[in-house]
């Protein structure tokens, strides 16, 4: 039980800014940390619903509300997934060799394309959040653990672009049992979403799965496998497309 709690703390310490106890990380307490990755999505979804509720009670304007909903996931995760998105955009838009793209992923400096697409990403999310209200936002909250289940599955099962690195260490420490747990968590989140709102559920899951398939093909073709930055790129893109799908339904309703 103690090792499981430590695994959860490792997951939250790695992928969020939520304070956790400090202790030595070992292979044993890292083994199932990826299984707790979707719980961070639950925390993000709950925070989004809470912030939306506060905004409604205080009569906050739609623009400020949309800005706050865009900021919440970044504050909780510390921007770790957006960082991966920006690095990947820089690498892909370099149109260089696979080896050079992998080098760019590790470059701590931000490039022009990262800055441009970062602005586009934030602006798109603000606009889309302004269209998502009430039960639609609750539907979207289910999407945060869904995206992390898929991201975790990619970490465990997708080919790795590098033989070393934090992603490979995380994958090596994760047994096949962790993959089965993540799959079960994905099914649980999907069923909960479909039970809550079948229409939103179908489009959110379709957006997530299609993004997942695109991610697998793109990572293999351009990078020879996945990396930690690419996993962040997928998660960011997946959540953007899920948000877009919910906003589209809200606009058509």
SVG drawing of the C-alpha trace seen along z (x, -y; Angstrom):
<svg xmlns="http://www.w3.org/2000/svg" viewBox="-30 -40 51 47">
<polyline fill="none" stroke="black" stroke-width="0.4" points="0.0,0.0 2.8,-2.4 4.5,-1.8 1.2,-2.5 0.9,-5.8 4.4,-6.6 3.7,-5.8 0.8,-8.2 3.0,-10.9 5.6,-10.3 2.9,-10.7 1.6,-14.0 5.1,-15.3 6.1,-14.6 3.0,-15.8 1.5,-18.4 2.3,-21.2 0.1,-19.8 2.3,-19.6 3.4,-16.0 5.6,-14.5 9.3,-14.4 11.0,-11.0 13.6,-9.1 12.3,-7.8 13.1,-4.2 12.2,-1.7 9.8,-0.1 7.8,-3.3 7.9,-4.4 6.6,-1.1 3.0,-2.0 3.2,-5.7 1.7,-5.9 -1.4,-4.2 -2.1,-7.3 -1.6,-9.7 -5.3,-9.8 -6.0,-11.0 -4.3,-14.3 -6.9,-14.6 -9.7,-14.1 -8.1,-16.9 -8.0,-19.2 -11.6,-18.4 -12.8,-19.0 -10.9,-22.3 -12.5,-23.4 -16.0,-22.7 -15.2,-24.6 -13.8,-27.6 -16.8,-27.7 -19.2,-27.5 -17.5,-30.3 -17.5,-32.4 -21.2,-31.8 -22.0,-32.8 -20.0,-36.0 -21.4,-37.0 -17.9,-37.0 -18.0,-37.9 -17.7,-35.2 -14.2,-36.3 -12.7,-36.3 -14.3,-33.0 -12.9,-31.5 -9.4,-32.9 -9.6,-31.4 -10.7,-28.0 -7.7,-28.1 -5.3,-28.9 -6.5,-26.3 -4.9,-23.2 -1.6,-25.1 -1.5,-26.1 -2.2,-22.6 0.2,-20.8 2.9,-23.5 2.7,-23.7 4.7,-20.4 2.5,-19.2 2.4,-22.6 6.2,-22.6 6.2,-19.3 3.7,-20.7 5.9,-23.8 9.1,-21.7 7.4,-19.4 6.1,-22.2 9.6,-23.6 11.0,-20.2 8.3,-19.4 8.4,-22.9 12.2,-22.6 11.7,-20.1 15.1,-18.6 16.3,-15.1 15.0,-12.8 18.2,-13.1 18.0,-16.9 14.4,-16.9 15.2,-14.9 18.0,-17.3 15.6,-20.2 13.3,-18.5 16.0,-18.6 16.9,-22.3 15.7,-24.4 15.4,-27.5 12.1,-28.4 11.8,-28.9 9.7,-31.2 7.2,-28.5 6.7,-27.5 5.9,-31.1 3.5,-31.4 1.7,-28.1 1.6,-28.7 -0.3,-32.0 -2.6,-30.2 -3.2,-27.4 -4.1,-29.7 -6.3,-31.9 -8.2,-28.9 -8.8,-27.5 -10.1,-30.8 -12.5,-31.1 -13.7,-27.5 -14.2,-27.7 -16.4,-30.7 -18.8,-28.4 -18.8,-25.5 -21.1,-25.9 -23.1,-23.9 -23.3,-20.2 -21.0,-20.4 -18.2,-21.5 -18.8,-18.5 -18.6,-16.3 -15.3,-17.9 -14.1,-17.2 -14.3,-13.5 -11.9,-14.1 -9.0,-15.1 -8.5,-11.6 -9.3,-10.1 -6.4,-12.0 -4.1,-10.9 -5.1,-7.2 -4.2,-7.3 -1.0,-9.2 0.0,-6.6 -0.8,-3.8 1.5,-5.4 4.3,-5.7 4.1,-2.0 3.4,-0.5 4.6,-2.8 8.2,-2.4 10.6,-4.9 12.6,-7.3 15.5,-7.2 17.1,-4.4 17.5,-6.6 15.6,-9.4 12.8,-10.0 10.1,-8.5 12.0,-5.2 12.7,-5.0 9.0,-5.5 8.1,-2.9 10.7,-0.4 9.4,-0.8 5.8,-0.2 4.9,3.5 2.3,4.8 0.0,4.8 0.1,1.0 -1.0,1.0 -4.0,3.2 -4.9,0.9 -4.7,-2.2 -6.9,-0.5 -9.4,0.3 -9.3,-3.3 -9.9,-4.5 -13.0,-2.2 -14.3,-3.4 -13.9,-7.1 -15.4,-6.4 -18.4,-4.6 -18.9,-7.4 -18.8,-10.0 -21.3,-8.1 -23.6,-7.7 -23.5,-11.4 -24.1,-12.6 -24.1,-10.1 -23.9,-12.8 -20.9,-14.6 -19.4,-11.3 -19.3,-10.0 -17.7,-13.1 -15.2,-13.5 -14.1,-9.9 -14.0,-10.0 -11.8,-13.2 -9.5,-11.5 -9.1,-8.2 -8.6,-9.9 -5.9,-12.2 -4.3,-9.1 -4.1,-7.3 -2.7,-10.4 -0.1,-10.8 1.1,-7.2 1.6,-7.6 3.2,-11.0 5.6,-10.0 6.8,-6.9 7.2,-8.6 8.9,-11.8 10.7,-10.8 11.1,-7.0 8.9,-6.6 7.6,-8.7 9.4,-10.8 8.3,-12.7 7.8,-15.9 5.8,-14.1 3.6,-12.6 3.0,-16.2 2.2,-17.3 -0.4,-14.5 -2.1,-15.3 -2.3,-19.1 -3.6,-18.4 -6.0,-15.8 -7.5,-18.1 -7.8,-20.9 -9.7,-18.7 -12.0,-17.4 -12.7,-21.0 -13.4,-21.8 -15.7,-18.9 -17.8,-19.9 -17.9,-23.5 -19.1,-22.5 -22.0,-20.5 -22.8,-23.4 -22.9,-25.8 -25.2,-23.5 -27.5,-22.8"/>
</svg>
